[in-house]
Amino acid sequence: MPERESRYRAYKLLRELDSLTSSTMNQVAYGRLGGPSWQAMCEAHRAAFNQWIEFAESLSNGSEAIEGYE
């Protein structure tokens, strides 16, 4: 994957993960735990984290490492 595409993909994945992490923490802070909406949020957060990890692991060979972020 070209460097520019790799950076953009990293940016998109991190924004999504950051947004879901913030939303999840907000729900915890206000005690909104349990129920279908909580379960859906947890599943979305896990999916975003898994996508980020898969992407990060794809860079582990060094050939696609994002310049300046090694």
Secondary structure, DSSP 8 states (H G I E B T S, - for coil): --HHHHHHHHHHHHHHHHHHHHHHHHHHHTT--SHHHHHHHHHHHHHHHHHHHHHHHHTTTSTT--TT--
